[in-house]
Amino acid sequence: MKSNKKGIHRIVAAFFYSLAGLRAAFKHEAAFRQEAVVYIILLPVILILPVSDMYKCLLFIVNSLVLIVELLNSGMEAIVDMVSPDYNVYAKRAKDMGSAAVLLSLLLAGVIWGMAILSSLCSV
């Protein structure tokens, strides 16, 4: 379905499509809801954590990355479920790989958080 929107109308429409995607993820994806709650809780922690601005930026980036990867994984899973409602080894592989991407983003976030906390403890 090609859109006839051009210029600013296309940008505005894309913004509202993105909001619809966030609403859908929050409504239908428990993992996204859990990660979003943790994200919101950790935002003020990032601001008050006694670390450099570089660490604060890295923490914000890795926390955001977790949500981004979860959105991509959820979108991919929805497509796989639509085109392959029955068990299929390739569908399972695709879904497992998406899940692995989320796991890696969470591990990366954990490592960066660990480094930031250690840095704040060592500088006190």
Phi and psi in radians as a Rosetta constraint file:
Dihedral C 1 N 2 CA 2 C 2 CIRCULARHARMONIC -1.518 0.35
Dihedral N 2 CA 2 C 2 N 3 CIRCULARHARMONIC 2.367 0.35
Dihedral C 2 N 3 CA 3 C 3 CIRCULARHARMONIC -1.518 0.35
Dihedral N 3 CA 3 C 3 N 4 CIRCULARHARMONIC 2.539 0.35
Dihedral C 3 N 4 CA 4 C 4 CIRCULARHARMONIC -1.600 0.35
Dihedral N 4 CA 4 C 4 N 5 CIRCULARHARMONIC 0.000 0.35
Dihedral C 4 N 5 CA 5 C 5 CIRCULARHARMONIC -1.237 0.35
Dihedral N 5 CA 5 C 5 N 6 CIRCULARHARMONIC 2.504 0.35
Dihedral C 5 N 6 CA 6 C 6 CIRCULARHARMONIC -2.355 0.35
Dihedral N 6 CA 6 C 6 N 7 CIRCULARHARMONIC 2.761 0.35
Dihedral C 6 N 7 CA 7 C 7 CIRCULARHARMONIC 1.035 0.35
Dihedral N 7 CA 7 C 7 N 8 CIRCULARHARMONIC -2.350 0.35
Dihedral C 7 N 8 CA 8 C 8 CIRCULARHARMONIC -1.123 0.35
Dihedral N 8 CA 8 C 8 N 9 CIRCULARHARMONIC -0.542 0.35
Dihedral C 8 N 9 CA 9 C 9 CIRCULARHARMONIC -1.114 0.35
Dihedral N 9 CA 9 C 9 N 10 CIRCULARHARMONIC -0.658 0.35
Dihedral C 9 N 10 CA 10 C 10 CIRCULARHARMONIC -1.170 0.35
Dihedral N 10 CA 10 C 10 N 11 CIRCULARHARMONIC -0.707 0.35
Dihedral C 10 N 11 CA 11 C 11 CIRCULARHARMONIC -1.148 0.35
Dihedral N 11 CA 11 C 11 N 12 CIRCULARHARMONIC -0.763 0.35
Dihedral C 11 N 12 CA 12 C 12 CIRCULARHARMONIC -1.116 0.35
Dihedral N 12 CA 12 C 12 N 13 CIRCULARHARMONIC -0.768 0.35
Dihedral C 12 N 13 CA 13 C 13 CIRCULARHARMONIC -1.088 0.35
Dihedral N 13 CA 13 C 13 N 14 CIRCULARHARMONIC -0.738 0.35
Dihedral C 13 N 14 CA 14 C 14 CIRCULARHARMONIC -1.082 0.35
Dihedral N 14 CA 14 C 14 N 15 CIRCULARHARMONIC -0.664 0.35
Dihedral C 14 N 15 CA 15 C 15 CIRCULARHARMONIC -1.072 0.35
Dihedral N 15 CA 15 C 15 N 16 CIRCULARHARMONIC -0.788 0.35
Dihedral C 15 N 16 CA 16 C 16 CIRCULARHARMONIC -1.233 0.35
Dihedral N 16 CA 16 C 16 N 17 CIRCULARHARMONIC -0.560 0.35
Dihedral C 16 N 17 CA 17 C 17 CIRCULARHARMONIC -1.112 0.35
Dihedral N 17 CA 17 C 17 N 18 CIRCULARHARMONIC -0.691 0.35
Dihedral C 17 N 18 CA 18 C 18 CIRCULARHARMONIC -1.123 0.35
Dihedral N 18 CA 18 C 18 N 19 CIRCULARHARMONIC -0.745 0.35
Dihedral C 18 N 19 CA 19 C 19 CIRCULARHARMONIC -1.078 0.35
Dihedral N 19 CA 19 C 19 N 20 CIRCULARHARMONIC -0.686 0.35
Dihedral C 19 N 20 CA 20 C 20 CIRCULARHARMONIC -1.095 0.35
Dihedral N 20 CA 20 C 20 N 21 CIRCULARHARMONIC -0.658 0.35
Dihedral C 20 N 21 CA 21 C 21 CIRCULARHARMONIC -1.132 0.35
Dihedral N 21 CA 21 C 21 N 22 CIRCULARHARMONIC -0.733 0.35
Dihedral C 21 N 22 CA 22 C 22 CIRCULARHARMONIC -1.117 0.35
Dihedral N 22 CA 22 C 22 N 23 CIRCULARHARMONIC -0.746 0.35
Dihedral C 22 N 23 CA 23 C 23 CIRCULARHARMONIC -1.075 0.35
Dihedral N 23 CA 23 C 23 N 24 CIRCULARHARMONIC -0.759 0.35
Dihedral C 23 N 24 CA 24 C 24 CIRCULARHARMONIC -1.104 0.35
Dihedral N 24 CA 24 C 24 N 25 CIRCULARHARMONIC -0.745 0.35
Dihedral C 24 N 25 CA 25 C 25 CIRCULARHARMONIC -1.102 0.35
Dihedral N 25 CA 25 C 25 N 26 CIRCULARHARMONIC -0.756 0.35
Dihedral C 25 N 26 CA 26 C 26 CIRCULARHARMONIC -1.165 0.35
Dihedral N 26 CA 26 C 26 N 27 CIRCULARHARMONIC -0.639 0.35
Dihedral C 26 N 27 CA 27 C 27 CIRCULARHARMONIC -1.308 0.35
Dihedral N 27 CA 27 C 27 N 28 CIRCULARHARMONIC -0.704 0.35
Dihedral C 27 N 28 CA 28 C 28 CIRCULARHARMONIC -1.870 0.35
Dihedral N 28 CA 28 C 28 N 29 CIRCULARHARMONIC -0.189 0.35
Dihedral C 28 N 29 CA 29 C 29 CIRCULARHARMONIC -2.107 0.35
Dihedral N 29 CA 29 C 29 N 30 CIRCULARHARMONIC 1.842 0.35
Dihedral C 29 N 30 CA 30 C 30 CIRCULARHARMONIC -1.053 0.35
Dihedral N 30 CA 30 C 30 N 31 CIRCULARHARMONIC -0.713 0.35
Dihedral C 30 N 31 CA 31 C 31 CIRCULARHARMONIC -1.080 0.35
Dihedral N 31 CA 31 C 31 N 32 CIRCULARHARMONIC -0.721 0.35
Dihedral C 31 N 32 CA 32 C 32 CIRCULARHARMONIC -1.114 0.35
Dihedral N 32 CA 32 C 32 N 33 CIRCULARHARMONIC -0.746 0.35
Dihedral C 32 N 33 CA 33 C 33 CIRCULARHARMONIC -1.033 0.35
Dihedral N 33 CA 33 C 33 N 34 CIRCULARHARMONIC -0.796 0.35
Dihedral C 33 N 34 CA 34 C 34 CIRCULARHARMONIC -1.094 0.35
Dihedral N 34 CA 34 C 34 N 35 CIRCULARHARMONIC -0.797 0.35
Dihedral C 34 N 35 CA 35 C 35 CIRCULARHARMONIC -1.182 0.35
Dihedral N 35 CA 35 C 35 N 36 CIRCULARHARMONIC -0.596 0.35
Dihedral C 35 N 36 CA 36 C 36 CIRCULARHARMONIC -1.170 0.35
Dihedral N 36 CA 36 C 36 N 37 CIRCULARHARMONIC -0.694 0.35
Dihedral C 36 N 37 CA 37 C 37 CIRCULARHARMONIC -1.111 0.35
Dihedral N 37 CA 37 C 37 N 38 CIRCULARHARMONIC -0.800 0.35
Dihedral C 37 N 38 CA 38 C 38 CIRCULARHARMONIC -1.072 0.35
Dihedral N 38 CA 38 C 38 N 39 CIRCULARHARMONIC -0.723 0.35
Dihedral C 38 N 39 CA 39 C 39 CIRCULARHARMONIC -1.000 0.35
Dihedral N 39 CA 39 C 39 N 40 CIRCULARHARMONIC -0.832 0.35
Dihedral C 39 N 40 CA 40 C 40 CIRCULARHARMONIC -1.151 0.35
Dihedral N 40 CA 40 C 40 N 41 CIRCULARHARMONIC -0.681 0.35
Dihedral C 40 N 41 CA 41 C 41 CIRCULARHARMONIC -1.152 0.35
Dihedral N 41 CA 41 C 41 N 42 CIRCULARHARMONIC -0.682 0.35
Dihedral C 41 N 42 CA 42 C 42 CIRCULARHARMONIC -1.369 0.35
Dihedral N 42 CA 42 C 42 N 43 CIRCULARHARMONIC -0.316 0.35
Dihedral C 42 N 43 CA 43 C 43 CIRCULARHARMONIC -0.996 0.35
Dihedral N 43 CA 43 C 43 N 44 CIRCULARHARMONIC -0.899 0.35
Dihedral C 43 N 44 CA 44 C 44 CIRCULARHARMONIC -1.176 0.35
Dihedral N 44 CA 44 C 44 N 45 CIRCULARHARMONIC -0.508 0.35
Dihedral C 44 N 45 CA 45 C 45 CIRCULARHARMONIC -1.086 0.35
Dihedral N 45 CA 45 C 45 N 46 CIRCULARHARMONIC -0.733 0.35
Dihedral C 45 N 46 CA 46 C 46 CIRCULARHARMONIC -1.018 0.35
Dihedral N 46 CA 46 C 46 N 47 CIRCULARHARMONIC -0.741 0.35
Dihedral C 46 N 47 CA 47 C 47 CIRCULARHARMONIC -1.171 0.35
Dihedral N 47 CA 47 C 47 N 48 CIRCULARHARMONIC -0.622 0.35
Dihedral C 47 N 48 CA 48 C 48 CIRCULARHARMONIC -1.653 0.35
Dihedral N 48 CA 48 C 48 N 49 CIRCULARHARMONIC -0.218 0.35
Dihedral C 48 N 49 CA 49 C 49 CIRCULARHARMONIC -1.103 0.35
Dihedral N 49 CA 49 C 49 N 50 CIRCULARHARMONIC 2.244 0.35
Dihedral C 49 N 50 CA 50 C 50 CIRCULARHARMONIC -1.390 0.35
Dihedral N 50 CA 50 C 50 N 51 CIRCULARHARMONIC 1.250 0.35
Dihedral C 50 N 51 CA 51 C 51 CIRCULARHARMONIC -2.274 0.35
Dihedral N 51 CA 51 C 51 N 52 CIRCULARHARMONIC 2.988 0.35
Dihedral C 51 N 52 CA 52 C 52 CIRCULARHARMONIC -1.145 0.35
Dihedral N 52 CA 52 C 52 N 53 CIRCULARHARMONIC 2.812 0.35
Dihedral C 52 N 53 CA 53 C 53 CIRCULARHARMONIC -1.058 0.35
Dihedral N 53 CA 53 C 53 N 54 CIRCULARHARMONIC -0.539 0.35
Dihedral C 53 N 54 CA 54 C 54 CIRCULARHARMONIC -1.122 0.35
Dihedral N 54 CA 54 C 54 N 55 CIRCULARHARMONIC -0.785 0.35
Dihedral C 54 N 55 CA 55 C 55 CIRCULARHARMONIC -1.101 0.35
Dihedral N 55 CA 55 C 55 N 56 CIRCULARHARMONIC -0.728 0.35
Dihedral C 55 N 56 CA 56 C 56 CIRCULARHARMONIC -1.045 0.35
Dihedral N 56 CA 56 C 56 N 57 CIRCULARHARMONIC -0.735 0.35
Dihedral C 56 N 57 CA 57 C 57 CIRCULARHARMONIC -1.122 0.35
Dihedral N 57 CA 57 C 57 N 58 CIRCULARHARMONIC -0.780 0.35
Dihedral C 57 N 58 CA 58 C 58 CIRCULARHARMONIC -1.076 0.35
Dihedral N 58 CA 58 C 58 N 59 CIRCULARHARMONIC -0.729 0.35
Dihedral C 58 N 59 CA 59 C 59 CIRCULARHARMONIC -1.101 0.35
Dihedral N 59 CA 59 C 59 N 60 CIRCULARHARMONIC -0.756 0.35
Dihedral C 59 N 60 CA 60 C 60 CIRCULARHARMONIC -1.081 0.35
Dihedral N 60 CA 60 C 60 N 61 CIRCULARHARMONIC -0.731 0.35
Dihedral C 60 N 61 CA 61 C 61 CIRCULARHARMONIC -1.139 0.35
Dihedral N 61 CA 61 C 61 N 62 CIRCULARHARMONIC -0.844 0.35
Dihedral C 61 N 62 CA 62 C 62 CIRCULARHARMONIC -1.205 0.35
Dihedral N 62 CA 62 C 62 N 63 CIRCULARHARMONIC -0.579 0.35
Dihedral C 62 N 63 CA 63 C 63 CIRCULARHARMONIC -1.145 0.35
Dihedral N 63 CA 63 C 63 N 64 CIRCULARHARMONIC -0.714 0.35
Dihedral C 63 N 64 CA 64 C 64 CIRCULARHARMONIC -1.170 0.35
Dihedral N 64 CA 64 C 64 N 65 CIRCULARHARMONIC -0.654 0.35
Dihedral C 64 N 65 CA 65 C 65 CIRCULARHARMONIC -1.048 0.35
Dihedral N 65 CA 65 C 65 N 66 CIRCULARHARMONIC -0.681 0.35
Dihedral C 65 N 66 CA 66 C 66 CIRCULARHARMONIC -1.020 0.35
Dihedral N 66 CA 66 C 66 N 67 CIRCULARHARMONIC -0.803 0.35
Dihedral C 66 N 67 CA 67 C 67 CIRCULARHARMONIC -1.143 0.35
Dihedral N 67 CA 67 C 67 N 68 CIRCULARHARMONIC -0.710 0.35
Dihedral C 67 N 68 CA 68 C 68 CIRCULARHARMONIC -1.098 0.35
Dihedral N 68 CA 68 C 68 N 69 CIRCULARHARMONIC -0.815 0.35
Dihedral C 68 N 69 CA 69 C 69 CIRCULARHARMONIC -1.141 0.35
Dihedral N 69 CA 69 C 69 N 70 CIRCULARHARMONIC -0.667 0.35
Dihedral C 69 N 70 CA 70 C 70 CIRCULARHARMONIC -1.113 0.35
Dihedral N 70 CA 70 C 70 N 71 CIRCULARHARMONIC -0.696 0.35
Dihedral C 70 N 71 CA 71 C 71 CIRCULARHARMONIC -1.091 0.35
Dihedral N 71 CA 71 C 71 N 72 CIRCULARHARMONIC -0.777 0.35
Dihedral C 71 N 72 CA 72 C 72 CIRCULARHARMONIC -1.118 0.35
Dihedral N 72 CA 72 C 72 N 73 CIRCULARHARMONIC -0.739 0.35
Dihedral C 72 N 73 CA 73 C 73 CIRCULARHARMONIC -1.090 0.35
Dihedral N 73 CA 73 C 73 N 74 CIRCULARHARMONIC -0.781 0.35
Dihedral C 73 N 74 CA 74 C 74 CIRCULARHARMONIC -1.122 0.35
Dihedral N 74 CA 74 C 74 N 75 CIRCULARHARMONIC -0.702 0.35
Dihedral C 74 N 75 CA 75 C 75 CIRCULARHARMONIC -1.109 0.35
Dihedral N 75 CA 75 C 75 N 76 CIRCULARHARMONIC -0.755 0.35
Dihedral C 75 N 76 CA 76 C 76 CIRCULARHARMONIC -1.125 0.35
Dihedral N 76 CA 76 C 76 N 77 CIRCULARHARMONIC -0.732 0.35
Dihedral C 76 N 77 CA 77 C 77 CIRCULARHARMONIC -1.097 0.35
Dihedral N 77 CA 77 C 77 N 78 CIRCULARHARMONIC -0.669 0.35
Dihedral C 77 N 78 CA 78 C 78 CIRCULARHARMONIC -1.099 0.35
Dihedral N 78 CA 78 C 78 N 79 CIRCULARHARMONIC -0.740 0.35
Dihedral C 78 N 79 CA 79 C 79 CIRCULARHARMONIC -1.145 0.35
Dihedral N 79 CA 79 C 79 N 80 CIRCULARHARMONIC -0.774 0.35
Dihedral C 79 N 80 CA 80 C 80 CIRCULARHARMONIC -1.058 0.35
Dihedral N 80 CA 80 C 80 N 81 CIRCULARHARMONIC -0.766 0.35
Dihedral C 80 N 81 CA 81 C 81 CIRCULARHARMONIC -1.096 0.35
Dihedral N 81 CA 81 C 81 N 82 CIRCULARHARMONIC -0.614 0.35
Dihedral C 81 N 82 CA 82 C 82 CIRCULARHARMONIC -1.226 0.35
Dihedral N 82 CA 82 C 82 N 83 CIRCULARHARMONIC -0.792 0.35
Dihedral C 82 N 83 CA 83 C 83 CIRCULARHARMONIC -1.511 0.35
Dihedral N 83 CA 83 C 83 N 84 CIRCULARHARMONIC -0.267 0.35
Dihedral C 83 N 84 CA 84 C 84 CIRCULARHARMONIC -2.430 0.35
Dihedral N 84 CA 84 C 84 N 85 CIRCULARHARMONIC 1.242 0.35
Dihedral C 84 N 85 CA 85 C 85 CIRCULARHARMONIC -1.150 0.35
Dihedral N 85 CA 85 C 85 N 86 CIRCULARHARMONIC -0.470 0.35
Dihedral C 85 N 86 CA 86 C 86 CIRCULARHARMONIC -1.576 0.35
Dihedral N 86 CA 86 C 86 N 87 CIRCULARHARMONIC 2.831 0.35
Dihedral C 86 N 87 CA 87 C 87 CIRCULARHARMONIC -1.040 0.35
Dihedral N 87 CA 87 C 87 N 88 CIRCULARHARMONIC 2.358 0.35
Dihedral C 87 N 88 CA 88 C 88 CIRCULARHARMONIC -2.569 0.35
Dihedral N 88 CA 88 C 88 N 89 CIRCULARHARMONIC 2.307 0.35
Dihedral C 88 N 89 CA 89 C 89 CIRCULARHARMONIC -1.053 0.35
Dihedral N 89 CA 89 C 89 N 90 CIRCULARHARMONIC -0.612 0.35
Dihedral C 89 N 90 CA 90 C 90 CIRCULARHARMONIC -1.279 0.35
Dihedral N 90 CA 90 C 90 N 91 CIRCULARHARMONIC -0.634 0.35
Dihedral C 90 N 91 CA 91 C 91 CIRCULARHARMONIC -1.118 0.35
Dihedral N 91 CA 91 C 91 N 92 CIRCULARHARMONIC -0.759 0.35
Dihedral C 91 N 92 CA 92 C 92 CIRCULARHARMONIC -1.073 0.35
Dihedral N 92 CA 92 C 92 N 93 CIRCULARHARMONIC -0.768 0.35
Dihedral C 92 N 93 CA 93 C 93 CIRCULARHARMONIC -1.061 0.35
Dihedral N 93 CA 93 C 93 N 94 CIRCULARHARMONIC -0.779 0.35
Dihedral C 93 N 94 CA 94 C 94 CIRCULARHARMONIC -1.071 0.35
Dihedral N 94 CA 94 C 94 N 95 CIRCULARHARMONIC -0.785 0.35
Dihedral C 94 N 95 CA 95 C 95 CIRCULARHARMONIC -1.176 0.35
Dihedral N 95 CA 95 C 95 N 96 CIRCULARHARMONIC -0.674 0.35
Dihedral C 95 N 96 CA 96 C 96 CIRCULARHARMONIC -1.131 0.35
Dihedral N 96 CA 96 C 96 N 97 CIRCULARHARMONIC -0.671 0.35
Dihedral C 96 N 97 CA 97 C 97 CIRCULARHARMONIC -1.177 0.35
Dihedral N 97 CA 97 C 97 N 98 CIRCULARHARMONIC -0.682 0.35
Dihedral C 97 N 98 CA 98 C 98 CIRCULARHARMONIC -1.091 0.35
Dihedral N 98 CA 98 C 98 N 99 CIRCULARHARMONIC -0.744 0.35
Dihedral C 98 N 99 CA 99 C 99 CIRCULARHARMONIC -1.102 0.35
Dihedral N 99 CA 99 C 99 N 100 CIRCULARHARMONIC -0.681 0.35
Dihedral C 99 N 100 CA 100 C 100 CIRCULARHARMONIC -1.102 0.35
Dihedral N 100 CA 100 C 100 N 101 CIRCULARHARMONIC -0.662 0.35
Dihedral C 100 N 101 CA 101 C 101 CIRCULARHARMONIC -1.094 0.35
Dihedral N 101 CA 101 C 101 N 102 CIRCULARHARMONIC -0.724 0.35
Dihedral C 101 N 102 CA 102 C 102 CIRCULARHARMONIC -1.103 0.35
Dihedral N 102 CA 102 C 102 N 103 CIRCULARHARMONIC -0.794 0.35
Dihedral C 102 N 103 CA 103 C 103 CIRCULARHARMONIC -1.011 0.35
Dihedral N 103 CA 103 C 103 N 104 CIRCULARHARMONIC -0.787 0.35
Dihedral C 103 N 104 CA 104 C 104 CIRCULARHARMONIC -1.098 0.35
Dihedral N 104 CA 104 C 104 N 105 CIRCULARHARMONIC -0.677 0.35
Dihedral C 104 N 105 CA 105 C 105 CIRCULARHARMONIC -1.151 0.35
Dihedral N 105 CA 105 C 105 N 106 CIRCULARHARMONIC -0.658 0.35
Dihedral C 105 N 106 CA 106 C 106 CIRCULARHARMONIC -1.174 0.35
Dihedral N 106 CA 106 C 106 N 107 CIRCULARHARMONIC -0.719 0.35
Dihedral C 106 N 107 CA 107 C 107 CIRCULARHARMONIC -1.115 0.35
Dihedral N 107 CA 107 C 107 N 108 CIRCULARHARMONIC -0.726 0.35
Dihedral C 107 N 108 CA 108 C 108 CIRCULARHARMONIC -1.059 0.35
Dihedral N 108 CA 108 C 108 N 109 CIRCULARHARMONIC -0.789 0.35
Dihedral C 108 N 109 CA 109 C 109 CIRCULARHARMONIC -1.063 0.35
Dihedral N 109 CA 109 C 109 N 110 CIRCULARHARMONIC -0.744 0.35
Dihedral C 109 N 110 CA 110 C 110 CIRCULARHARMONIC -1.073 0.35
Dihedral N 110 CA 110 C 110 N 111 CIRCULARHARMONIC -0.729 0.35
Dihedral C 110 N 111 CA 111 C 111 CIRCULARHARMONIC -1.114 0.35
Dihedral N 111 CA 111 C 111 N 112 CIRCULARHARMONIC -0.802 0.35
Dihedral C 111 N 112 CA 112 C 112 CIRCULARHARMONIC -1.134 0.35
Dihedral N 112 CA 112 C 112 N 113 CIRCULARHARMONIC -0.738 0.35
Dihedral C 112 N 113 CA 113 C 113 CIRCULARHARMONIC -1.064 0.35
Dihedral N 113 CA 113 C 113 N 114 CIRCULARHARMONIC -0.753 0.35
Dihedral C 113 N 114 CA 114 C 114 CIRCULARHARMONIC -1.060 0.35
Dihedral N 114 CA 114 C 114 N 115 CIRCULARHARMONIC -0.774 0.35
Dihedral C 114 N 115 CA 115 C 115 CIRCULARHARMONIC -1.108 0.35
Dihedral N 115 CA 115 C 115 N 116 CIRCULARHARMONIC -0.720 0.35
Dihedral C 115 N 116 CA 116 C 116 CIRCULARHARMONIC -1.148 0.35
Dihedral N 116 CA 116 C 116 N 117 CIRCULARHARMONIC -0.745 0.35
Dihedral C 116 N 117 CA 117 C 117 CIRCULARHARMONIC -1.165 0.35
Dihedral N 117 CA 117 C 117 N 118 CIRCULARHARMONIC -0.751 0.35
Dihedral C 117 N 118 CA 118 C 118 CIRCULARHARMONIC -1.052 0.35
Dihedral N 118 CA 118 C 118 N 119 CIRCULARHARMONIC -0.723 0.35
Dihedral C 118 N 119 CA 119 C 119 CIRCULARHARMONIC -1.080 0.35
Dihedral N 119 CA 119 C 119 N 120 CIRCULARHARMONIC -0.719 0.35
Dihedral C 119 N 120 CA 120 C 120 CIRCULARHARMONIC -1.215 0.35
Dihedral N 120 CA 120 C 120 N 121 CIRCULARHARMONIC -0.606 0.35
Dihedral C 120 N 121 CA 121 C 121 CIRCULARHARMONIC -1.234 0.35
Dihedral N 121 CA 121 C 121 N 122 CIRCULARHARMONIC -0.654 0.35
Dihedral C 121 N 122 CA 122 C 122 CIRCULARHARMONIC -1.295 0.35
Dihedral N 122 CA 122 C 122 N 123 CIRCULARHARMONIC -0.430 0.35
Dihedral C 122 N 123 CA 123 C 123 CIRCULARHARMONIC -1.549 0.35
Dihedral N 123 CA 123 C 123 N 124 CIRCULARHARMONIC -0.107 0.35
